[in-house]
Amino acid sequence: MEVIILMGIKHCGKSTQGRILSEKLNYNFYDVDDVILELNKKSPREIYSQSGEEAFKSAEEKACVFLKEKILASDKGAVIATGGGICNNPAALEVLHTLGKFIFLRAEEKVSLERILREVSQDENGNFTGLPAYIAKKNPHSLKEVKQIFHGFFTERTKLYKKIADVCVNLTDASKEENAGQVLEVV
């Protein structure tokens, strides 16, 4: 039974690509963030902001253990979309790596930033809402600062994903289907 584990920065297309791949391969699809929500009745962002990074990492690891048991009990292949920060969670990575191949979906920095900024708003006092926790905790005061924080983060995370991944797929400005074709070539 084959298990494909998609990783990459927030908004690179892991869930979208995962759904397409699972349909094309007739595999089950799982999103680690959805499993975290299901098991904890809180989103990953809520856990991180209310209880901190360690509580989030613990919830992510438990979600991965839950998925591993579910997949091993099945006789069907699976595609897993991980959360963007899994590269900093060795325990969760260890659980998943026993299942299958890590594929790093590398989106262009500009594309990922644009997708993140779509969810961000700024009130009349200059306070941001909708920022990913890794940006929000640095308390940016302008969009320029948000972009600078993201750039450093993107660079650092890209290096981590490349070290961890079995395969890297550079997603292009092509259609979702064309990018899925690129991923299918390496699985």
C-alpha positions in Angstrom: 0.0 0.0 0.0 1.4 3.4 -1.0 1.2 6.5 1.1 2.1 9.9 -0.3 2.9 12.6 2.3 2.7 16.2 0.9 4.6 18.9 2.8 5.4 22.6 2.1 4.7 26.1 3.2 1.3 27.3 4.2 -0.9 27.8 1.1 1.5 26.0 -1.3 -1.4 23.8 -2.5 -0.9 20.6 -0.3 -4.6 20.1 0.3 -5.7 20.9 -3.3 -3.0 18.7 -4.8 -3.8 16.0 -2.2 -7.4 15.9 -3.2 -6.6 15.7 -6.9 -4.0 13.0 -6.4 -6.2 10.9 -4.2 -9.0 11.0 -6.9 -6.6 10.1 -9.7 -5.0 7.3 -7.8 -8.2 6.2 -6.0 -6.6 6.6 -2.6 -8.0 8.0 0.6 -7.2 11.6 1.3 -6.4 13.0 4.8 -5.5 16.5 5.9 -3.6 16.6 9.2 -5.1 20.0 10.1 -8.6 18.5 9.6 -7.7 15.6 11.9 -6.3 18.0 14.5 -9.6 19.8 14.4 -11.6 16.6 14.6 -9.7 15.2 17.6 -9.4 18.5 19.5 -12.5 20.4 18.5 -10.1 23.3 17.9 -8.3 24.4 14.8 -4.5 24.2 14.7 -4.4 28.0 14.8 -6.6 28.1 17.9 -4.5 25.5 19.7 -1.3 27.3 18.9 -2.6 30.8 19.9 -4.4 29.6 23.1 -2.0 26.9 24.4 1.3 27.5 22.6 3.7 25.8 20.3 4.3 22.7 22.4 0.6 22.0 22.8 0.2 22.4 19.0 3.1 20.0 18.3 1.6 17.4 20.6 -1.8 17.7 18.9 -0.1 17.4 15.5 1.8 14.3 16.6 -1.4 12.7 18.0 -3.2 13.4 14.7 -0.3 11.7 12.8 -0.5 8.6 15.1 -4.3 8.5 14.6 -3.8 8.7 10.8 -1.1 6.0 10.8 -3.4 3.6 12.7 -6.3 4.4 10.3 -4.2 4.0 7.2 -2.6 0.7 8.4 -6.0 -0.7 9.2 -7.1 0.1 5.6 -6.1 -1.8 2.5 -6.1 1.3 0.4 -3.4 3.8 -0.5 -3.5 7.3 1.0 -2.4 10.8 0.3 -1.7 13.0 3.4 -1.5 16.8 3.4 0.5 18.0 6.3 0.4 21.3 8.1 2.9 23.9 7.0 4.9 23.7 10.2 5.4 19.9 10.4 9.0 20.4 9.3 9.6 21.6 12.9 7.9 18.7 14.6 10.4 15.7 14.6 8.0 13.4 16.5 5.2 13.9 14.0 7.6 13.5 11.1 8.9 10.2 12.5 5.4 8.8 12.7 4.6 9.8 9.1 7.9 8.8 7.6 7.3 5.2 8.6 4.3 5.3 6.3 5.6 6.6 3.0 7.3 9.1 0.9 7.7 12.8 1.7 7.0 15.1 -1.2 7.9 18.8 -0.8 5.6 20.9 -2.9 7.6 24.0 -3.5 5.5 26.9 -4.6 6.9 30.3 -5.6 7.4 32.6 -2.7 5.3 35.3 -4.4 2.3 32.9 -4.9 2.4 31.7 -1.3 2.6 35.3 0.1 -0.3 36.4 -2.1 -2.5 33.5 -0.8 -1.6 34.3 2.8 -2.3 38.1 2.3 -5.8 37.2 1.0 -6.7 36.1 4.6 -5.2 39.2 6.3 -7.0 42.4 7.3 -5.8 45.4 9.2 -8.1 47.5 11.4 -8.0 51.3 11.9 -5.4 50.9 14.7 -3.0 49.0 12.4 -3.6 45.7 14.1 -3.6 42.6 11.8 -6.0 39.7 11.9 -5.7 36.5 9.9 -1.9 36.3 10.0 -0.3 32.9 10.4 0.9 32.5 14.0 4.6 32.5 12.9 4.1 36.0 11.5 1.7 37.3 14.1 4.0 36.5 17.0 6.6 38.9 15.5 3.9 41.7 15.8 4.4 43.4 12.4 3.2 47.0 12.1 3.0 47.2 8.3 2.5 45.1 5.3 6.1 45.7 4.4 7.1 44.0 7.8 4.7 41.1 7.1 6.4 40.6 3.7 9.9 40.8 5.3 9.0 38.3 8.0 7.5 35.9 5.4 10.5 36.1 3.2 12.9 35.0 6.1 10.4 32.4 7.1 10.0 31.1 3.5 13.8 30.9 3.0 14.3 29.0 6.3 11.4 26.6 5.8 12.4 25.8 2.2 15.8 24.7 3.4 14.2 22.4 6.1 11.7 20.9 3.6 14.5 20.1 1.2 16.4 18.3 3.9 13.4 16.2 5.0 11.8 15.5 1.6 12.4 12.4 -0.4 11.3 14.3 -3.5 10.9 18.0 -4.4 8.3 19.2 -6.9 8.5 22.8 -8.1 4.9 23.9 -8.6 4.5 26.3 -11.4 2.0 28.9 -12.5 0.2 26.1 -14.4 -3.2 24.7 -13.7 -3.9 22.6 -10.6 -4.2 19.6 -12.9 -0.9 20.2 -14.6 0.8 20.6 -11.3 -0.8 17.3 -10.1 0.6 15.7 -13.2 4.1 16.8 -12.1 3.6 15.2 -8.7 2.2 12.0 -10.3 5.5 11.7 -12.3 7.5 11.3 -9.0 5.2 9.0 -7.0 
